Amino acid sequence: MSNAEQHDHKILGRELDLFVFSDLVGSGLPLFTPKGTIIRNLLDEYVWELRKNYGYERVEIPHITKKELYQKSGHWDKFKDELFRIKTREGHEFALKPMNCPHHTQIYARKPWSYREMPQRYANSTMCYRDEQTGELGGISRTRAFTQDDAHVFCRMTQTKEEFLKIWDIVHEFYKTFGFTLKTRLSLYDPKEAKKYLGDKDVWAVAEGILREIVEEKKADYFESIGEAAFYGPKLDFITKDSLGRDWQVATIQLDMNMPERFDLSCVSENGKPERIVMIHAAIMGSIERFMSVLIEHYAGAFPLWLSPVQVAVLPIGEGHQAYAREVMKKLVAEGIRAELEDSNETLGKRIREAETQKVPYIAVMGDKEVSLNTLAVRKRGAGDTGATSAEDFSQLIKKEIQSKLG
């Protein structure tokens, strides 16, 4: 198998039992297995841990909407060819949501807000749908159904920079965990293609100036790219290299001064008058599915311990060691460690090879000696035998490594 095949997420996804596609469900619509779902949830919860420290609150929205919402937001004209459309029995036209921001504006718009209550920060990991062409689909890196770890900040113009810097810190903390270094693309409006964008060019100039000030203040490794802005505002896109040296665009932070105008979003200022707010769009992973494909290929399926669906394979050598192995596994599971008992009739060597093929980080073997001494013989992925240890000491070692998110 070539190096590219060894890293190919489509091959590894099948071999490691992470996701599957079904002809009956449709192309571009991945189904995630229990193991794949563990990884998805761990990534999503990690982003949430980082966000909640900065005052974000979770919200939830439906997956469909009347077309009028997207007409008002401007997405209908820009994205109508990519929408999955639904006709109701009464003849109304709905669409499966391709993005979440218009829905979130309506959560903000539910009541008047005082300047004292700003910013409002909404986080929402939810699936979106786009009618991608069959030839554009590729495993889970480009799909028709994808999950955005989305967030929107509704704030005053004077709070924009501070909120951007908070998201900047979340982005860099998250990607540092995986050993990724980031460069930044300042994605700008293209004056030669003005019809592609919403809003006045002077508004765009103000927004772009704020973003340029941020990257310069951060002394970031950045470059400017005209024409890469979202249709409603400029953005900072973060780009990294994986273990094969390939570039990937990952996180994005977008400044939107147009949608608040279209939806008449405001707060009451100190002088008691309505003040137009701005909106910040922020996705840390972007698409969870796409980011998973990047991670699978970056690690060639050998995930760090905290992210591995199975963290420990428990292998009794023979039938007489199974009761002790079950006891050990229960102790590990009780400590929050994802352990699986491998007690099939296959030889020990074959079971070890299978656990290694599945890229399980730790293998705990137990025979007569281990049962008599109440120990485990431990093998670590990439390091081989690491010696004997008690179940308690092994458990503490594992928990410490999980908490550190190293490896």
Secondary structure, DSSP 8 states (H G I E B T S, - for coil): --HHHHH-HHHHHHHTT-EE--TTT-TT--EE-HHHHHHHHHHHHHHHHHHHTTT-EE----SEEEHHHHHHHTHHHHHGGG--EEE-TTS-EEEE-S-SHHHHHHHHTTS--BGGG--EEEEEEEEEE----GGG-BTTTB-SEEEEEEEEEEE-GGGHHHHHHHHHHHHHHHHHTTT---EEEEEE--GGGGGGS-S-HHHHHHHHHHHHHHHHHTT--EEEEET-SBTTB-EEEEEEE-TTS-EEEEEEEEEESSHHHHTT-EEE-TTSSEEE-EEEEEEEEEEHHHHHHHHHHHHTT---GGG-S--EEEEESSGGGHHHHHHHHHHHHHTT--EEE---SS-HHHHHHHHHHTT-SEEEEE-HHHHHHTEEEEEETTTEEEEEEEHHHHHHHHHHHHHHT--
